[in-house]
Amino acid sequence: MRQVFLILMLTSFFLPSFAQEKSNEESEYVSSSFIQYEDAIYKDYIASVKFNIMGADLTMPIIDITDGRLLLSFDDLDADVKDFYYTIVHCDKNWKPTEDLSELDYIEGFSEEEIDNYEYSSNTLQPFTHYELMLPNEQMRWTLSGNYILKIYTDQGVDDLVITRRFTVVDSKIRINAQITRAYEIGKMDTHQELDFFIDHEGFPIQNPKQEVSVSILQNGNWSGMISDIKPMFVKGEKLEYDYQGKIVFPGMKEFRHLDLRSFRFGTDKVQDIYQNRDGTDVILKVEQERSTLPYLFNKDINGNYFIQNMDEDDSRIRGDYALTTFSMYRDEPYEKGQLYVYGKLTDWQLMDQYRMVYNEETQSYETSVFLKNGYYNYMYAYVPKGTEKIDFSETEGNHHETDNDYTILVYYTPFGSRYDQAIAAYTLNSIR
């Protein structure tokens, strides 16, 4: 029975969703002929997708044009060998394909290549094939700065998508000075964080800053929740000031909940039970509580991210196993006007169907079971009011201005007559350091 259940679970696994009830049109999100220019997984056999600077698991895929490499890794739970191919697409500041550029303009080498670096899992109850791709490489390099989409697809062609991932190549030309403050609006002072910053472009001439410069800001690497197309408020010589009061504001949230699954032999503080047999592993987590009415309490987190690690074996990539992991949050009665999701980098910062929690009358708790690899995870419980796609953390977690959050500032420059949006700066700062 467990094998049948796992098949059913994996059938819906990693299929993104943005609403509580998907229409037929919305379900095309994962069809092979429909691409979203954002982080997405299109096949139910793909798991544990990571994309970051090589050697730094918790970084965003933002890289200097002259230095460093990005590493994409993922598992194929079919445990066979497929012919996966990749290409990159240059995008504008709003993550749409740059229409005025051809592949020859921004790719040096081949525009399409096969992923040939793979290994079979070893000593795991769940078999899988692990794939890795480094970019740039000898076959493919980018030549222009800006936003890019990495496409992974099968041998059936580029329309048969497997994975898409955003990344940004930066050609640093300017300097950013930023600070995080309490929100200007009285009603948000205790719950939100506000960014003030300025750009110093000394030695880099910008003729019309309010038309040629655009800024995007992300909280904790969440592409889905970024504030985009921010223009300078004041221009003073070679300094562009962004001192908006009440505009560049993010909910503070609380520190993320954590889940340590680095061992299936020994339970950690969040684990209630671990069941193992030759068919696989089940992990039952302890029932958690809402935190919206609790005071702020600092604990060191990884700001919603996760990393893969197996403490029981020597190679987490191919010896990290999978477990069907059950999340539970107590509530004496179900929400009348909303849905509940597990949310974080493990869900690509999106509202996914398999992470939507269902109310259990017997246990008086919301529950969902998902397939996770050995690792350390941050997450939150996201409440979404009916009829919206907007997350309201004040219902489940609470918002506090003291919370530890990372903010990334991306600056784009499009001079008059240019055919593409250049990325000329990237700067990350922390709210408490």
C-alpha positions in Angstrom: 0.0 0.0 0.0 2.8 2.4 0.8 4.2 2.0 -2.7 0.9 2.9 -4.2 0.6 5.9 -1.9 4.1 7.1 -2.8 3.2 6.9 -6.5 0.1 9.0 -5.9 2.1 11.5 -3.9 4.9 11.8 -6.5 2.3 12.2 -9.2 1.4 15.6 -7.8 4.9 16.4 -6.4 6.5 19.7 -7.4 3.6 20.9 -9.5 3.4 24.6 -8.8 0.1 26.3 -8.0 -0.9 29.9 -7.4 -4.5 29.5 -6.3 -6.5 27.2 -4.1 -8.5 25.7 -6.9 -6.7 25.3 -10.2 -8.7 25.8 -13.4 -7.8 23.9 -16.5 -6.0 26.9 -17.8 -3.9 27.2 -14.6 -3.0 23.6 -14.8 -1.2 24.3 -18.1 1.6 25.8 -15.9 3.3 22.4 -15.9 2.5 21.4 -19.5 5.4 20.8 -21.7 4.4 23.6 -24.0 4.1 26.3 -21.4 7.1 28.0 -19.8 7.1 30.4 -16.8 10.2 32.6 -16.8 10.8 31.9 -13.1 11.9 29.0 -10.9 9.7 26.0 -11.8 9.8 22.2 -12.0 7.7 20.6 -14.8 8.1 16.9 -14.2 6.9 14.9 -11.2 10.0 12.8 -11.1 12.4 15.7 -10.4 13.3 16.5 -6.8 15.8 18.5 -4.6 16.7 21.1 -7.2 19.5 23.4 -6.0 21.0 26.3 -8.0 23.7 28.5 -6.4 27.2 29.7 -6.6 29.5 26.7 -6.7 30.8 25.9 -3.2 28.3 28.1 -1.4 25.0 26.2 -0.9 23.0 29.0 0.6 23.8 31.7 -2.0 21.6 33.1 -4.7 22.5 32.4 -8.3 23.9 35.9 -8.8 27.4 35.9 -10.3 30.0 38.4 -11.5 30.4 38.3 -15.3 34.2 37.7 -15.0 34.4 35.3 -12.1 32.9 32.2 -10.4 30.6 29.4 -11.4 27.0 28.4 -10.8 26.1 24.8 -9.8 22.7 23.2 -10.7 22.0 19.9 -9.0 18.8 17.7 -9.0 17.6 14.2 -8.6 15.6 12.1 -11.0 13.4 9.7 -8.9 12.8 7.4 -11.8 16.4 6.3 -11.2 17.2 5.8 -14.9 19.4 7.8 -17.3 17.6 10.4 -19.4 19.1 12.7 -22.0 18.7 16.1 -20.4 19.7 19.2 -22.4 20.2 22.8 -21.3 20.3 26.3 -22.8 20.1 29.9 -21.4 17.8 32.8 -22.4 18.7 36.4 -21.8 15.8 38.3 -20.1 15.0 41.9 -19.4 14.7 43.5 -16.0 11.1 42.2 -15.7 12.1 38.6 -16.6 10.7 38.5 -20.1 12.9 37.3 -23.0 15.0 40.1 -24.5 13.4 40.3 -27.9 16.2 42.4 -29.6 18.9 39.9 -28.8 19.7 36.6 -30.5 21.6 33.7 -28.9 24.7 34.8 -30.8 24.6 38.1 -29.0 24.9 36.6 -25.5 26.2 33.0 -25.8 29.8 32.1 -26.6 30.1 28.4 -27.7 27.1 26.1 -28.2 23.6 27.3 -27.6 22.5 23.9 -26.5 24.3 21.1 -24.7 23.6 17.8 -22.9 24.1 17.3 -19.2 26.6 14.4 -19.0 27.5 14.6 -15.3 25.3 12.1 -13.4 25.6 9.4 -10.8 23.3 6.7 -9.4 22.2 6.8 -5.8 24.1 4.4 -3.4 22.8 2.6 -0.4 19.4 4.4 -0.4 15.9 3.0 0.0 14.7 5.4 -2.6 16.7 5.0 -5.8 17.5 8.1 -7.9 19.9 9.5 -10.4 21.8 12.6 -9.4 22.6 15.2 -12.0 24.9 18.2 -11.9 25.7 21.1 -14.2 28.3 23.8 -13.9 27.9 27.2 -15.6 29.7 28.7 -17.4 31.7 25.8 -18.9 33.8 25.0 -21.9 30.8 24.4 -24.1 28.7 27.5 -23.1 29.5 30.9 -21.7 27.5 34.1 -21.4 28.9 37.3 -22.8 26.4 40.0 -21.5 25.3 41.0 -18.1 21.6 40.9 -17.1 18.9 38.4 -16.2 18.9 34.9 -17.6 16.7 31.8 -17.5 18.3 28.4 -17.5 16.2 25.8 -19.3 16.6 22.1 -18.7 14.6 19.9 -21.1 14.4 16.3 -22.5 15.6 14.9 -25.8 12.1 15.6 -27.1 13.1 19.2 -27.6 13.2 22.6 -25.8 9.4 22.6 -25.3 9.5 19.5 -23.2 10.7 21.3 -20.1 12.0 19.7 -16.9 13.3 22.7 -14.9 13.6 26.5 -15.3 15.8 28.6 -13.0 16.5 32.3 -12.8 20.0 33.8 -12.5 21.6 37.1 -12.8 25.0 38.0 -14.3 26.4 41.3 -13.0 29.0 43.6 -14.5 29.7 45.8 -11.6 29.9 49.5 -12.5 28.5 51.4 -9.4 28.4 51.3 -5.6 25.4 50.9 -3.3 25.1 52.1 0.2 22.0 50.9 2.1 20.4 50.6 5.5 17.3 48.9 6.9 15.0 50.8 9.2 11.7 50.5 10.9 8.8 51.3 8.6 7.9 54.9 8.3 4.1 54.3 8.5 2.9 54.2 12.1 0.8 51.2 11.5 3.8 49.2 10.2 6.5 50.4 12.5 6.4 47.2 14.7 5.8 44.7 12.0 7.7 45.8 8.8 11.2 46.6 7.6 12.0 49.5 5.2 15.0 50.0 3.0 16.7 53.3 2.3 19.7 53.4 0.0 21.7 55.5 -2.5 23.7 54.7 -5.6 27.0 56.3 -6.2 27.9 56.2 -9.9 31.0 58.3 -9.9 33.0 57.7 -13.0 30.1 55.9 -14.7 28.1 58.5 -16.6 24.3 58.1 -16.6 22.5 60.7 -18.7 18.9 60.2 -17.6 18.8 58.2 -14.3 15.0 58.2 -13.9 14.6 56.6 -17.2 17.7 54.5 -17.6 18.1 53.0 -14.1 15.7 50.5 -12.5 16.1 48.7 -9.2 14.6 45.4 -7.9 14.8 44.3 -4.2 14.3 40.7 -2.9 13.8 39.5 0.6 15.6 36.3 1.5 16.2 35.4 -2.1 12.5 35.2 -2.9 12.0 36.1 -6.6 8.3 35.8 -6.2 8.0 38.6 -3.6 10.4 41.2 -5.0 9.6 44.9 -5.4 10.5 45.8 -8.9 11.1 48.8 -11.2 12.0 51.3 -8.4 13.2 54.6 -9.8 15.4 57.1 -8.0 13.6 59.7 -5.8 16.3 62.3 -6.0 19.3 62.8 -8.4 22.1 64.8 -6.8 25.1 64.9 -9.1 26.5 61.4 -9.4 24.4 60.1 -6.5 20.9 58.6 -6.9 18.8 58.6 -3.7 16.1 56.1 -2.8 14.7 57.5 0.4 11.0 56.7 -0.2 8.9 56.7 2.9 6.5 53.8 3.0 7.3 52.4 -0.5 10.2 49.9 -0.2 8.7 48.0 2.7 8.6 44.3 3.5 6.7 42.4 6.3 9.3 41.5 8.9 7.8 38.0 9.6 9.4 35.8 12.3 12.5 33.7 12.2 11.8 30.7 10.1 10.8 27.3 11.6 13.5 24.7 11.1 13.5 21.0 10.4 16.7 18.9 10.7 16.4 15.7 8.5 20.1 15.1 8.2 19.7 11.7 9.8 16.9 9.1 9.6 18.5 7.0 12.3 18.1 9.5 15.1 15.2 11.9 15.7 15.8 15.6 16.2 13.8 18.2 18.2 11.0 18.4 15.6 10.7 14.7 14.8 8.0 12.6 16.6 8.6 9.2 14.9 10.7 7.6 12.2 9.5 4.4 10.5 11.8 2.5 8.2 11.3 -0.6 6.1 12.6 -1.9 2.8 9.9 0.1 1.0 11.2 3.5 2.4 11.1 5.9 5.3 8.3 7.8 6.9 9.0 10.8 9.2 6.2 12.1 11.4 6.9 15.6 12.7 5.6 16.9 16.1 2.4 19.0 15.9 3.3 22.7 15.8 1.4 25.7 17.0 0.5 29.1 15.5 3.0 31.8 16.5 1.0 34.9 15.6 0.3 35.9 19.2 3.8 35.0 20.5 6.4 37.6 21.2 9.5 37.8 18.9 12.2 35.4 19.8 15.6 35.4 17.9 16.9 32.1 16.8 19.6 31.6 14.1 18.0 30.5 10.9 19.0 30.3 7.2 16.3 32.7 6.1 14.0 30.2 4.5 16.6 28.3 2.6 17.7 24.6 2.8 20.7 22.5 2.1 21.2 18.8 1.4 23.2 16.8 4.0 23.3 13.3 5.3 25.0 12.9 8.6 25.0 9.1 8.4 26.9 8.8 5.1 29.9 10.3 3.4 28.4 11.6 0.2 25.1 13.4 0.6 24.6 13.9 -3.1 24.1 10.2 -3.9 23.8 8.7 -0.4 21.2 11.2 0.9 17.9 9.3 1.2 14.3 10.4 0.9 11.5 10.2 3.5 7.8 10.9 3.3 7.6 13.7 5.8 4.3 14.7 7.5 3.9 18.3 8.7 1.2 19.2 11.2 -0.1 22.4 12.7 -2.7 22.4 15.5 -5.9 24.5 15.2 -9.0 23.8 17.1 -11.1 24.5 14.0 -10.4 25.0 10.3 -10.0 28.4 8.8 -13.3 29.6 7.3 -11.8 32.0 4.7 -8.4 30.6 3.7 -6.0 27.8 3.0 -2.7 26.8 4.7 0.6 25.9 3.0 4.1 24.9 3.9 6.2 27.6 2.4 9.9 28.5 1.8 12.8 27.8 -0.6 11.8 24.1 -0.5 8.6 25.2 -2.4 10.5 27.6 -4.7 8.8 30.3 -2.7 5.5 29.4 -4.4 2.2 28.0 -3.3 2.4 24.3 -4.4 -0.5 21.9 -4.3 1.4 19.1 -2.5 2.4 21.6 0.2 -1.2 22.7 0.8 -2.4 21.4 4.2 -5.7 19.6 4.8 -7.6 19.9 8.0 -7.9 16.7 10.0 -11.0 16.7 12.3 -9.7 13.9 14.4 -6.4 15.4 15.3 -7.6 19.0 15.1 -4.7 19.9 12.9 -3.7 20.8 9.4 -1.5 18.2 7.7 0.4 17.4 4.6 3.0 14.8 3.6 5.8 15.6 1.2 8.9 13.7 -0.1 12.1 15.3 1.3 15.8 14.4 1.0 18.2 14.3 3.9 19.0 17.9 4.8 18.3 20.9 6.9 15.2 23.0 6.0 13.6 26.3 6.9 9.9 26.9 6.3 6.8 28.8 7.5 3.1 28.1 7.5 1.6 30.5 5.0 -2.1 31.5 5.3 -3.7 32.5 2.0 -7.2 34.1 2.1 -9.7 32.7 -0.3 -9.9 34.5 -3.6 -6.3 35.8 -3.4 -2.8 34.6 -4.0 -1.4 36.9 -1.3 0.2 35.3 1.8 -0.8 36.7 5.2 1.8 35.7 7.8 0.1 37.7 10.5 -2.4 34.9 10.8 0.0 32.0 11.4 3.5 33.4 12.2 3.3 37.1 13.1 5.4 40.0 11.8 8.1 41.8 13.7 10.5 44.6 12.8 13.4 42.9 14.7 13.5 39.8 12.5 16.7 38.7 10.8 16.2 39.0 7.0 18.5 39.3 4.0 17.8 41.8 1.3 19.3 41.8 -2.2 19.4 45.0 -4.3 19.8 44.5 -8.1 20.4 47.5 -10.3 19.6 47.5 -14.0 20.8 50.1 -16.6 19.3 50.6 -20.0 20.9 53.6 -21.8 19.1 55.2 -24.7 19.4 53.0 -27.8 20.5 49.9 -25.9 19.0 46.6 -26.9 19.0 45.0 -23.5 18.9 45.7 -19.7 22.4 45.5 -18.2 22.8 44.4 -14.6 25.4 46.8 -13.1 25.3 46.1 -9.4 24.1 43.5 -6.8 24.3 44.2 -3.1 23.1 42.0 -0.2 22.6 43.3 3.4 21.2 41.8 6.6 18.6 43.5 8.8 20.5 43.0 12.0 24.1 43.0 11.0 
